[in-house]
Amino acid sequence: MKAGSTLYADGSGRYAYVHAGFSWPAFFLGPLWAVAKRRWWWLLPMLCLDVVLSACAELADIQGREAAMLLASCVQLSYLLLRGWYGNRWLAASLERQGYTRVG
């Protein structure tokens, strides 16, 4: 088994690894990471939040409001960090809801 990973298995012989710790793919790629992990219910909220946060930052930039731009950037960074910190936990919880059990 991979170091720093947890192995999950279901009754039909399918296996999935979930890494421990920060998820860099979830941090950088977000919606693409959700597609790669086949977590379709995460795709739409991630896309919507990405679009809304980017639009808010762009609107603040166009209007020349530096304080709003800083706030939008801080919120966007917080959201990215949240995805990275909780991405693997969300994946493990999703697998357990689908009937996977922890093997190792």
C-alpha positions, 0 to 999 in steps of 0.5 A: 500500500502507498505510504500516507494513503488509506485503501478502500474497497467495496463488495464488488472488488473495486478499490480506491486510494485516498491520500492523507493530508493536503490535496494539491490537485483539489487546491489547484484544479478543483472542478477537474479534480472532482471530475477525475474522482467521479464526484459529480455532485461536487462539480457544480458547486465548485464551478459556481463558486469559482465563477462567482468569486472570479467575477467578484474579483474582476468586477472590483478590479474594473471598478477600481475598488482596491479594498473590494479586490483585496477582500475578493482575493482573500475569500478566493484564497480561503476557498482554495485552501478549504478545497485543499485541506478537506478534499481528501476527507470529502473523498473518503466520506463519499466513498464510505457513503457509497459502501466502500469500507476502509481496508488499511 
